[in-house]
Every structure is written in structure tokens, then in C-alpha cells.
């Protein structure tokens, strides 16, 4: 996103985050108990705690009850209001929004909520009056023109809708969005020639446009009877984005002579599309809380939109609310072209909450369902590797590489992942071959340089080459504690203990709670006679939940069983 657009988003982000709380710390399997007392304090504190955990469902429940007990508390009223919106309960928030708007007619979210109620009742003029009262600065400079354009459309005022969009012209970051919605509105009015011009020019090459824009242009071609032109667009988009399932869906639909899915939008659906676009922009800028609010407004007006559901689910994952994310993804039907992505995301969420077996079952079914796609196999390999099933993980990666056309056709990441699986499975020859090939694809890849260099050092081989690799990896990623630790460890193995201490101290500063790095620094301190500091680092290593193997090794050193280290002889 261009800097000027980011500048527009900042004020909204700050407002939403200050009201909704901080980023989450725990997943949504945390237990929240409704207060035994129905008093104000218990509900308020529980609601505030839920809000800090990004549990908008519980926050809405507690804070709404607290608001009922103290309706004159302005801060509480706004907290309860935003919790309701975050939880998707927009209709329940209308009364509070009306109160907030009477106090401040420039309150954006209160305005959007009251507008939502008006639009549901086809009171477009009332909604237009509300948005027209908002100052067009900050994020309002993006929301207001789009909202006005669609509300004028609801009032059947085509020229006024076009004029509203003209207000977004002159800002290079906003022009594509303006022209996209211009095309949608023109299509709504049946002016397909003008709609085609707007949609075709919005993002330059339509094959490189966002999916929704390409779909909208294809639908216009179809409505003009230019089915061959639509087919060529879908094929071109599919060539540029081979993993997209939407275009094969549309091509199959054309073969069945079915009408376009991207129909002419109603004013409410068009405004929902605008909200989705804004939510997506906010999500891309990591403005998670306001992105969720805008996505909720979008779903309120268009509850069955699968892309919006995907966005809400992804926000839930970012907030560690994996159970909620799974439920959102389940709302996307198998017949949808977005079902595949929803099931991939479901598997990821299941793995995050310890239900790896269910995730693996879903992915195995997907692997059999689409034998032309590698993504389910790659994700299956990742989960199997996390579950320490290294042989099956390597097999999954093998099949994914085969589907991609063989080893010469894949990027470094997949070779790197398979190399890790082979190394952990004890097949170093295959692992080394994968790492070396990954470096042929991406010679300056710091993570591959680190893994291969560290492995060589740990195995007592290729020290000179490993040192060069690790030095380069540190140059490329100087703030990565694991990579800095690897360089320190090669110095330790070479008997260069002072150099090892220098690097390992940096690594501990970067990753202070890693047990292995603290253990390494303790070893290096011991070798240069700094015994008290060595014991201190070993005790720190034990405090950071090490593996049982590492715990046993460190405890032995604390108890005096410190192995002597002979410097490695480099031939």
C-alpha cells in the first residue's frame, strides 16, 4: 500500500485499538466464568479482561451487562458498543450507537451502525445524511466517498454516485479502488460498456488485478454476451495465479452454460464490498482490530460472502481464537470456490489447538480430492514435521514436489522443509542434498545457510565452509538470535572461546529465553574460566522449559560433570 493511503488508515487504527484493547495473549479455549455476582464491578472487570484477550464474545456479554447497570458511564458505553461490533452483533448495538451518535455525530463506528439499520430498511436517504455529516479526513476520506456512491445508487441517482467517486481521484493509491467501484455501480445501472472501461482500467492488466476485480470484469463480459472474452480473462488470470481455484470454477461454470456468479450488486451488497475492501487494506497494514470491525459491517450487509468470512477467520487466527476461526470457516459451503482455502485454514487452526490428528485427516482427504494441487501436501508435511513424524513428513514433501513438476521446479522453501524432515529422520545424505540444492536456488538464503552450517559444525565436518556460511547468514540476519548462536557455536567447536562468548552474548540478548542458547553461553563462559557466570546461564537454561535431554545435560554440568573440549582440528 502506498504511504499516502497508510496515512489515511492510522487515525482509525489508533481509535479502534485504544477502545478495543491490546493484541491477544491466549487462545479462545481459555475459560471465562460469568461472575457469580451480578454487580457492576464483577461484570466490568470480567469484560475488560475478556477485551484484553480479544474475546469479543465474552467482552460483549460482560460489558453489556455492566452498561445496563450503569447506563450513564460514557467509557463503559463505548467499550460495550465496540465489543458488540467485534462480535458481529451489530443489530444489538444500534441503541447504544444512537446514544453515542447523539453525543458526537462524528463518531465513525456509531454512524456506520446507525447506517446499517437504515440500509436494512431501504432508508438510503437517512443513511446518506448520516455519512454526509462525517468529516472527510483520515479514514473517512476513504469510507465516505464509497458509502455515498452506493447510497446514491440506492436512491437511483447515477450521476451523483459517479460524482461521489470523483472525490477519490488524484490519489494514486485510491484511484484503483475508485474505478473498481465505479465499474460495479455502472454495471448495477446496466451500463456495461462504461462498466467494462472502468473495471478494465482500474488495476492495469486485469490478469494481475485482485480476484474480485477480475471476476467482476469477467461477469461484465458475460453479460455483454462476450463469453469467449470472459473465458480468455479467466484463463489468463489462472496462468498468472495457478493456485487460485476461483477461475477454474468460473471456467467450469461457462462449460455448463451457467450465468455469472458475480452478479450486479444491490446497493447494500456494494457497500458491503466497499467495507470488505477497507477491511482488507487494514488487515494488510496489521491493523487487526479495525479490520475486524469493518469486516463485521460487511458481513452484516452481505452475510453469505465467503471471502469476507475468510478474512474474519484469519483475524480470529491472528487473535489466537482458533475455535472461533474454525466455526467461521465451517460456514463456507463445500460448493464454494473458497472452500479449499477454508479447509486449509481449518486444518491449521486445529493443529494450533492440539487437534493435529483431525487436521491430518482433513488434509489427507484434500490430497486425494485434488491430485493436481501441492498445497494440502505441503501443509500436511508441515504438520507431520511439527508432530515429529519426520519420515511421513518427508514423504508428503516428496509428493508435493512431484506435483510441482520435480525438484528443478520448486523454490528453496520446500527443499529446506524436506531437508529438515530428512535430517530429523536421520537421513543426512538426503538432507544435505536438499539444503545444497536450496542454496543453488537461493544462494544467499540465511536460514538455509544457518541450518546447513550449524549441522556441519554439530557433525564435526566442513568447519571452514560452515564458518563462512554462518558469517554470511549473520550479515544477512544480524538480529536473529538463532543464527548468531550458530556462529558462536562454530567458534566454540573450533576452540575459539573468546570469539564464541562474543557471539553467544549477542545471541542471548536477542533470544534471552531460549534454553539452548543460554546453555551454549554457559559452556563458553566455563571454557574461559568465568565459572559463576557459566552456572548462572545453565540455571537460566533450566528455567526456560528445556527438552528432557537438554535438562539432563545441563543438570549434569551444574553438578560438576562439565566435559572438557578439545579444539577441533581443521585440516
TISETI-427961 format. One record per residue: y, x, z of N, C-alpha, C, CB in turn; residue in one letter. Coordinates in steps of 0.2 Angstrom, whole numbers, plus 5000, padded with zeros to 4 digits. Glycine has a CB too. Example, Ala and Ser with C-alpha at 12.3 -4.5 7.8 and 13.67 -1.06 7.14 Angstrom:
<sites>
497250665039497850625039498450665039497850575045a498950645035499550685036500050645039499750705029s
</sites>
This chain:
<sites>
499450045000500050005000500650045000500049955006x501150024996501750064996502150065003502150044990x502550115004502950125010503350065011503350185010x503650035006504149985007503849915010504549965001x503149905007502849845010502549865017502249835005x502349925018502149935025502749925030501950005026x503349935028503949925032504049855034504549955029x503849815029503849735030503349715035503749705023x502849745035502249725040502349745047501649755037x502749795048502749825055503049775060503249885055x503549735059503849695064503349645066504449655062x502949615061502449565063501849595067502149535056x501649655065501149685069501349695076500949755066x501949715077502149735084502149665088502849765084x502449615085502449555089501749525091502849495085x501349525086500649495087500249545092500249495081x500349605092499949645096500249645103499949715094x500849635104501149635111500949565114501949635111x500849515110500649455113499949445114500949395109x499549475110498849455110498449505114498549465103x498649565115498349615120498149675116497649585122x497749715119497649785116496949775112497549835121x496749835109496149835105495549825110496049905101x494949805108494449785112494049845115493949745109x493749845120493349895123492649875123493549915130x492449815124491749795124491549745119491649765131x490849735118490649685113490649615116489949705110x490549565112490549495114489949475117490749455108x489449525119488949505123489149515131488349535122x489749535132490049535139490049465142490649575139x489849465148489849405152490549385155489349405157x490849325153491449305156491249235160491949285151x491349235166491149175170491849135171490849195177x491749075170492349025171492449025179492248955169x493149035181493249045188493048985192494049045189x492749005198492448945202493048905205492148975208x493648935205494248895207494548865201494748935212x494848805202495248785196495948795197495148705195x496148845201496848865202497148905196496848905208x497748905197498148945191497949015191498948935192x497949055196497849125196497249145193497949155203x496649115195496049125193495949115185495549085196x496249065183496249055175496649105172496448985174x497249115174497749155171497449235171498449165175x497149255176496949325176496249325172496749345183x495849275172495249275168495449275160494849225169x495949235159496249235152496549295150496749175151x496949325154497249395152496649445151497749415157x496149445155495649495154495249485148495149495160x495149415146494749405140495249425134494649325140x495849415135496349435129496349505128497049405131x496249545134496249615133495649645130496349655140x495049605131494449615127494449585120493849595132x494949555118494949525111494449465111494849575106x494349435117493849375117494349315117493449375123x494549305111495049245110494749175112495249245103x494049175111493749105113493849095121492949105111x493649145125493749135132494449135134493349195136x494849175130495549185132495949115131495949235128x495749085125495949015124495748965129495748985117x495148965131494948925137495248935143494148935138x495348995146495649005152496448995152495549075154x496749025147497449015146497648945145497749065141x497348905141497548835140497448795147497048805135x496948815151496948785157497448805162496248795161x497648865162498148895166498848865164498248965166x498948855157499548825154499648745157499548825147x499048715157499048645159499248645166498348615158x499148695170499348695177500048715178498848735181x500248755174500948775174501348775167501048855177x501448715165501748705158502448735157501748635156x502748755162503448775161503448855160503848755167x502848885161502848955161502848985153502248985164x503449005151503549025144503049075142504249045143x502949135146502549185144501849155143502549245149x501649115148500949095148500849045142500749055154x501349005140501348955135501148995128501948915134x501549055127501449085121500749125121502049145120x500549145126499849185127499349135125499749215134x499349075128498849015126498848995119498948955131x499448995116499548975109499249025105500348965108x499349095106499149145101498349145102499449205103x498149135108497349135109497049085105497249135117x497349025105497048965101497048985094497448905103x497649015091497649035084497049085083498349055082x497049135087496549185086495849155086496549245091x495749105089495049075090494949025084494949045096x495449015080495348965074495548895076494748975072x495748885082495948815085496648795083495748805092x496848795077497548785075497748715077497648795068x497348665075497548595077497648585084496948545074x497248625088497348615096498048645098496748645099x498348685094498848725096499548695093498848795093x499548635090500148605087500648585092499948545083x500348555098500848535103501248585106500448495108x500848645108501148705110501648735105500648755113x501448735099501848765093502548725093501448765087x502448655093503048615093503548635098502848535093x503248645104503648665110504048725109503248665117x503648775107503848845105504448845100503348895103x504348805095504748795089505448765092504548755083x505448715096506048685099506448735102505848625103x506148785105506448835109506748895104506048865114x506348905099506548955094506248935087506249025097x506748915083506548895077506348945072507048845074x506449015074506249075070505649105072506849125071x505249065077504549095079504049085073504349055085x503849135070503449135064502849095065503349205061x502449115070501749085071501849005073501349115076x502348995077502448925079502648885072503048915084x503048915068503248875062502548865057503748915058x502148915057501548915052501148855055501248985052x501048855062500648805065500848735063500548815072x501548725064501848655063501748645056502548655066x501848695051501748685044501048665042501948745041x500548695046499848675044499748605045499448715049x500048575051499948505052500248465047500148485059x500848485045501248445040500848445033501948475039x500648505031500248515024499648465024500048585023x499248465030498648425030498848345029498348435037x499448335030499648265029500048255023500048235035x500048305019500448305012501148295013500148245008x501448315019502148315020502448385018502248295028x502448395012502648455009503448475011502548465002x503848415010504548425012504648455019504948365010x504248425023504348445030504148515031503948395035x503648535028503448605029503948645025502748615025x504148625020504648665016505348675021504848635010x505548625024506148635029505948685034506248565032x505348685037505148725042505248805039504548715045x504948815034504848885031505548905029504348895026x505948855027506648875025507148895030506948815021x506948875036507348895042507148965045507248845048x506648995042506449065044506949115041505749075043x507149165045507549215041507049255037507849265047x507249275031506849315026506949385027507049295019x506749405033506649485034506049495037507249505039x505849565037505249585040504649545036505149565047x504149525039503549495036503749435033502949485041x504249395035504449335032504749345025505049305037x504949405023505149415016504549415012505449485016x503949415014503349415010503049335011502849465012x503049315017502749245018503149195015502649235025x503849195016504249135014504249125007504949155017x504349175003504349154995503749124993504549214991x503149154995502449124993502349054996501949174996x502549045002502448975005502948925001502648975013x503548945000504048904997503748884990504748934996x503548934986503248924980502748874980503048984976x502248874984501648824984501848764987501148854989x502348754992502648694994503048654989503048705000x503448694985503748664979503248634974504248714976x502648674973502148654969501848584972501548704969x501848574978501548514981502048454980501448524989x502748474979503248424978503348414970503848444981x502848444966502848444959503548474956502848364957x503848524959504448554957504248624954504948554963x504048624948503848684945504348744945503548674938x504948724942505448774941505648804948506048734938x505748754953505948784960505348834962506048724965x504748814961504248864963504248934960503548834961x504448934953504548994950505149034952504648984942x505648994954506249024957506149054964506848974958x505749024968505549054974505149124973505049004978x504749124968504349184967504849244965503849174963x505349224961505849274958506149314964506349234954x506149284970506449314976506049384978506549274982x505449384975505049444977505049494972504349424978x505449484966505549534961505949594963505749494954x505849644960506249704961505949754967506949684964x505449724970505049764975504349784971504949734982x504249844969503649864966503049844969503649934964x503049854976502449834980502249764980502549864987x502749724979502649644979502649614972503249614983x502849644967502849614960502149594958503049664955x501549634960500949604958500749544961500349664959x500849544968500749484971501149424969500849494979x501749434967502149384965501949354958502849404964x501749394954501449374947500749344948501449434942x500349364952499749334953499849264955499349374959x500249254960500349184962500749144957500749184969x501149174953501449134948500949114943501949184944x500449154941499949134937499549074940499449194935x499349074946499049024949499348954949498849044956x500048964950500448904950500548874943501148914954x500648914939500648894932500048864929500848954927x499448884932498848854930498748794933498248904932x499048784939498948714943499348664939499348724950x499948684936500348644931500048634924501048664931x499448664923499148664916499448704911499148594914x499948744913500248794908499848854907501048804910x499248854904498848904904499048964900498148884901x499448954895499749014891500149054895500148994885x500649024899501049064903500649094909501649014906x500149054912499749074917499349144915499249024919x499149144909498749204906499249264906498449184899x499849254904500349304903500449334910500949284900x500549294915500649314922500049354925500949254926x499549324925498949354928498749414924498349304928x498749414918498549474914499049534916498549464906x499649524917500149574919500249594926500849554916x499949554930500049564937499849634940499649504941x499249654938498949714941498849764936498349704945x499149764930498949804924498349784921498949874927x497849834921497249824917496849774922496849884917x496649714919496349664923495649684926496249594919x495349734922494749754925494749794931494349794919x495349824932495549864938495849814944495849924937x495949754942496349714947495949694953496649644943x496249664958495749634964495349584961496249614969x494749574964494249524962494549464960493649524966x494949434965495149364964495649354958495549344971x496049414957496449404951496049404945496949464951x495549444944495149454938494749384937494649504939x494549354943494249294942494649234940493949274949x495349234943495749184941495949194933496449194945x496049254931496149264923495549234919496349334922x494949254921494349234918494349154918493749264921x494549124923494549054923495049024919494649024930x495649054918496149034913495849034906496749074914x495549094904495249104898494749044897494849174897x494349034901493848974901494148914899493348974907x494648894903495048834902495348824896495448824908x495548884893495848884886495248884881496248944885x494648874883494148874878493948944875494248834872x494248994878494049064876493549094880494749114876x492949074879492349094884492149164882491749044882x492249184876492049254874492449304877492049264866x493149284878493649324881493549334888494349304879x493349274891493149274898492549324900493049204901x492049314895491449354896491549424895490949334891x491949444891492149514890492549544896492649524884x492949504899493349524905492849534911493849474907x492349484912491849494917491449554916491449424917x491249564910490849624908491149694910490549624901x491849694908492249754909492349764916492949744905x492449714920492549714927491949744930492749654930x491349714928490749734931490549814929490149694928x490749834923490649904922491049954926490849914914x491649924928492149964932491949964940492849944932x491649904941491449894948490649874948491849834952x490249914947489549904946489149864952489149964944x489449874958489149844964489349774966489349894970x489849754962490149684963489649634960490849674959x489449584965489049534962489349474960488549514968x490049464960490349414958490349404950491149414960x490449454947490449454939489749434936490749514936x489249464939488549444936488449364938488049484939x488749344943488749274945489049234940489049254952x489649254938490049214933489749224926490749244932x489449274924489149284918488549234917488949354916x488149234923487549184923487749114922487149194929x488349104925488649034925488849014918489249024930x489149064914489349054907488649034903489749114905x488149074905487549064901487248994902487049114903x487448964908487148894910487648844907487048894917x488248874904488748824902489048784907488548784896x489148814913489448784919490248794919489148804926x490648754922491348764922491548814927491648694924x492148844927492348904931492348874938493048924929x492148924943492248914950492948924952491748964954x493348974949494048974951494448924948494249054949x494448864951494748804948495548814949494448744951x495848764947496548754948496648744955496948704943x497048774959497148774966497548714968497348834969x497448674973497948624976498448664979497548574981x499048634981499548674985499248704991500148624986x498848664995498548685001498148745000498248635005x497748744995497248804993497648864991496748784988x498248854987498648904985498948944991499148884980x499248904996499548935002498948975006499848875006x498348945006497848975009497749045006497248935009x497749044999497649104996498149154997497649094988x498849134998499349175000499249205007500049145000x499049165011498949185018498349245018498749135023x497849225014497249275013497549345011496749255009x497949345006498249405003498649445008498749384997x499049405012499349445018498949465023499949395021x498449425025497949455030497549515027497449395031x497449515021497049575018497549635018496849565011x498149625017498649685017498749715024499349665015x498749665029498749685036498149725038498949625040x497549695036496949725038496949805035496349685035x497149805029497149875026497649925030497449875019x498149895033498549935037498349945045499249915037x497749925046497449925053497849875058497349995055x498149825055498549785060498049725061499149755056x497549735065496949695066497149625068496449725070x497549625074497649555077498049505072498049565083x498649535069498949485065498549465059499649515063x498149515056497749505051497249445052497349565049x496949445058496549385061496949325061496249405067x497549325063497949265064498049235057498649275067x498249275052498449255045497749225042498749305041x497249255043496549235041496349165043496049285042x496549155050496349095053496749035050496549095061x497449055048497849005045497548985038498549025044x497349035035497049025028496448985028496849095025x495948995033495348955034495548885036494848985039x496048875040496248805042496348765036496848805046x496748795031496848755025496348755019497548785021x495848805020495348815015494748835019495548865009x494348795022493848815027493248845024493648755032x493148825018492448855015492548915010492148795011x493048945011493149005007492849065010493949025006x492349095006491849145008492249215009491349155003x492749225005493049295005493449295012493449304999x493749235013494149235020493649245026494549175020x493049205025492549215030492349285031491949175029x492249325026492049395026492549435030491949425019x493249425028493749455032493749445039494449435029x493649375041493649365048493049395052493649285049x492449395048491949435051492049505052491349425047x492349535047492449605048492949625053492749635041x493449575054493949585060493549575067494449535060x493049535067492649525073492249585074492149465072x492049615069491649685070492149735073491349705063x492749745070493149795072493349775080493849785068x493349715082493449695089492849705093493749635089x492249725090491649735094491349665096491649775100x491549615092491249545093490749535088491849495093x490149565089489649565084489249495084489149625085x489149465089488849405089489249355085488749375096x489949355087490349305083490349325076491049315086x490349385074490349405067489749375064490449485066x489149385067488549355064488649285062487949375069x488849245067488949175066489449165060489249145072x489949195060490449185054490049205047491049235055x489649255047489349275041488749225039488949345042x488449195044487949145043488249075040487649115050x488949065040489249015037489349025029489949005040x489149085027489249095020488549075016489449165018x488449025012487849005010487549055005487948935006x486849055005486449095000486649094993485749085001x486949034991487149024984487749054982487148944983x488149084987488749114986488649184983489149114992x489149204978489049274976489249324982489549284970x489549294987489649344993489149344998490349324996x488649304997488049305002487749375003487549255000x487749414998487449484998487849525003487349514992x488449525002488849565007488849535014489649565005x488849475015488749445021488149465025488849365021x487549465021486949485024486949565026486349465020x487249605022487349675024487749685030487649715018x488249645031488649645037488349615043489349605036x487949565042487549535047487049595050487149475045x486649625045486249675047486549735051485849705041x487149755049487549805053487749775060488149825049x487949715060488149685067487449685071488449615066x486949665069486349655073486149725075485749635068x486149775071486049845074486449865079486049895068x487149845079487649865084487449835091488349845082x487149775091486949745097486249755099487149675097x485949805097485249825099484649775096485249815106x484849745090484349705087484149735080484549625086x483949795081483849835075483249805071483749905076x482749785074482149755071482349695066481649735076x482749655069483049595065483449625059483449545069x483849675060484249705054483749735049484749755057x483249765051482749795047482449745042482249845050x482249695046481849635042482349605037481649585047x482949595038483449565033483449615027484149555037x483549675029483649725024483049735019483849795026x482449735022481849745018481749685013481249745023x481949625016481949565011482449575006482149495015x483049605007483549615002483349664997484249635005x482949714999482749764995482249734990482349824999x481849694992481349654987481749604983480849624991x482249574986482549524982482949554976483049484986x483249604977483649634971483449704970484449634973x482949714965482749784964483149834960482049774961x483749804958484249844954484749874959484549804949x484749854965485349874969485149924975485649814973x485549984976485350034980485650014987485550094978x486149974988486549974994486049955000487049924994x485649904999485249875005484749935007484849815003x484549975002484050035004484450085008483750064998x485050095006485450145009485550125016486150165006x485750065017485850035024485250035028486249965024x484750025025484050025028483950095031483449995024x484050145026483950215028484350235034484050255022x484950215034485450225039485150205046486150205038x484950135046484750105052484050135055484650035052x483650155050483050185052483150255055482550195046x483650295052483850355054484150355061484350395050x484550305063484850295069484250275074485350235069x483750245072483250225076482650285077482850165074x482850335074482450395074481750385071482350415082x481750345066481150335061481350375055481050265060x481350445056481550485051481150485044481650555053x480550485045480150485039480250415034479350485040x480250355038480350295034481150295031480250235038x481550325035482250335033482250375026482750365038x481950435026481950475020481650435014481550535021x481150395016480850355010481350305007480150325013x481650275012482150225010482750255005482550195016x482950315007483450355003483150374997483650415007x482550394997482150414990482250354985481450434992x482050294988482050234983482750224981481750174987x483250224986483950214984484150264978484450224990x483950324979484150374974483850364967483950444976x483250344968482850324961483250264958482150304963x483450214962483850154959484450174956483950104964x484750234959485450254956485350304950485750294961x484750314948484550354942484350424943485150354938x484150444949483950504951484450554954483750544944x484250604957484650654961485350674957484250714963x485250684951485850714947486450654947485650734941x486250594948486750544948487050514954486350484944x486850544960487150524966487650574969486550514971x488050544974488550584977488250624983489150544979x488750664986488550704991488250664997489050754993x488550614999488450575005487750555006488850515005x487450535000486750505000486250565001486550464994x486450624998486050684998486050715005486250734993x486650705008486750735015486350685020487550725017x486350625019486050575024485250595023486150505022x485050595017484250615016484150675019484050605009x484550725018484450795021484350795029484950845019x484750755032484750745039484050715041485350705042x483850665037483250625039482650675038483150565034x482650715033482150765032482150815037482250805025x482750845039482750895044482450865051483450915045x482650805053482450775059481650765059482850715061x481450755053480750735052480350805052480550695046x480650855052480350925052480150955045479650915056x480450925040480350955033480950995031480150895028x481051055034481651095032481751105025481651155037x481151125021481251135014481551085010480551155011x481351025012481750965008482450955010481350905009x482550965017483150955020483651005017483150965028x483451075017483851125014484051115007483551195015x483551095003483651074996484251024995483051054992x484150964999484650914999485350945001484450855004x485450975006486051005008486351045003486051045015x485951095000486251134995486451094988485651184993x486051044987486251004981486850964982485650954979x486950944989487550904991488150954990487550884998x488051014991488651064990488751084983488451134994x488251074979488351084972488851024969487751084968x488750964972489150904970489850914973488750844972x489850934979490550934983490551004987490550874988x490751054984490651124987491051134993490851174982x491651094994492051105000491951045005492751104997x491351015005491250965010491150995017490650915007x491550985021491551015028490950995032492151005032x490750935031490150905036489450935033490150835036x489450945027488850975024488851055026488750965016x489451085025489451155027489251165034490151175025x489551115038489351125045488651115047489751075049x488351065044487651045046487151105043487450975043x487251125037486851175035486951245038486951185027x487551265039487751325043487451325050488451335043x487551265054487351265060486551265060487551195064x486251235056485451235055485251305054485251185050x485551335050485351405048485351455054485751435043x485951445058486051485064485551465069486751475067x485351405070484951375075484251405073484951305076x484051415067483451435065483351515064483251405058x483951545066483951625066483951655059483451645069x484351615054484251645047484951635044483751605043x485051675039485651675034486351675038485651615030x486351715043486951715048487651735044486851765053x487651775040488251795036488551735032488151855032x488051705028488251645024488451585029487651625020x488051585034488251525039488951535042487651525044x489051595044489751605047490251595042489751685049x490151615035490651595030490751525029490551635023x490151485029490251415028490551385034489551385028x490451405040490751375046491451385047490351395052x491651445045492351465045492751415040492451535043x492451405034492751365029492751295032492451365022x492251275035492251205037492751195043491551185040x492851245047493451235052494151235049493351295057x494151275043494851275040494951205037494851325034x494451175034494551105031494551055037493951095027x494251065042494251005048494451045054493650965048x495051065055495151105062495151065068495851145061x495250995067495250955073494550925075495750905072x494050945071493350915073492950965077492950915066x492850935084492550975089491850995087492550935095x491550955084490850975082490751035077490450915079x491251035073491251095068491451155071491751075062x492051145075492251205079491651235084492851195083x491351185087490751205091490251245087490451145094x490151225081489651265077489851335075489551225070x490451345074490751415073490651455079491451415070x490851425085490751455091490051475093491051415097x489551435091488851445092488551505088488451385091x488851505081488551565077488851625080488851555070x489451625083489651695086489251705092490451685088x489051655096488651665102487951695100488451595106x487651665094487051695092487051765090486751645086x487651785087487751855085487951895090488251855079x487951875097488151915102488951925103487751975102x489351895099490051905099490351855104490351895092x490251865110490351815116491051795117490051835122x491451845116492251835117492451785111492651895117x492251805105492451755099492151685101492151785093x491551685103491151625105491551585110490451635107x491851615115492151575120492851555117492351625126x493151585113493751565110493651505106494051615105x493151495102493051435098492751385102492551455092x492351395107492051345111492551315116491451375115x493051345118493551315122493951265118494051375125x494051285112494451245107494051175106494551275100x493351185105492951135104492951085110492151155102x492851115116492851065122493551035122492751115128x494051065121494751025121494750965116495351075119x494350975110494350925105493850875107494150955098x493350895110492750845112492550855119492150855107x493050835124492950855131492350825134493550835135x492050765131491550735135490850735131491650655135x490750785127490150805123489750845128490250825116x489150825129488750875134488550935131488150835136x488350935124488050995121488651045120487850975114x489251025119489751075118489951105125490451045115x489951065130490051095137489551145139490151035142x488951125137488351175138488451235135487651135137x488651235128488751295125489251335128488951275117x489851305130490351345133490151375139490951295134x489751335143489451365149489051435148489051315153x488651425143488251485141488651545139487751465135x489151535135489651585133489951615139490151565128x490251575143490551605149490051645153490851545154x489451625154488951665158488851735155488251625158x488851735148488751795145489351845146488651785138x489951825147490451875148490651875156491051845144x490151855160490251865167490751815171490551925168x490851755167491351705171490851655174491851675166x490451675179489951635181490151565184489551675186x490651565188490851505191491051455186491451515196x491451475181491651435176491051405172492151465171x490551455171489951435167489551375171489451495167x489451385178489151325181489551265181489051345189x490251275181490651215181490551175174491451235181x490451215169490351175162489651145162490451235156x489151175165488551145165488551085169488051195168x488851085174488951025178489250965174489251035185x489750985171490150935167489650915161490750975163x489250955158488750935153488350875156488350995151x488050885162487650835165487950775167487350865172x488650775167489050715169489150665163489650725172x488950695157489150655151488450625147489450705146x488050605151487450575149487050615143487650505146x486850675145486450715140485750685139486450785142x485450705133484750685132484350715138484450715125x483750695139483250715144483150795143482650675144x483050815137482850885135483450925137482750885128x484050905135484650945137484750945145485250925134x484650885148484750885155484250935159484550815158x483650935156483150985159483351055159482450975156x483651075152483851145151484451165155483951145144x484951115156485551135160485351135167486051075158x484951095170484751095177484451165178484351035179x483951185174483651255175484151305175483151265169x484651305171485151355171485551355177485651355165x485751295180486151295186485751315192486351215187x485051315191484651335197484451405196483951295197x484751445191484651515191484251535185484451545197x483951495181483551515176483951525169482951465175x484351565169484851575163484451635159485551605165x484351615153483951655148484451715146483651625142x484251775145484651825143484651815135484351895144x485151835132485251835125485351895122485851785123x484851915117484951975113485251955107484252005112x485851995105486151985099485751985093486752035098x485851935089485451935083485551995078485551865079x485052025076485152075071485252055064484552135071x485752065061485952035054485752095049486652015053x485252085045485052135040485552135034484352115038x
</sites>
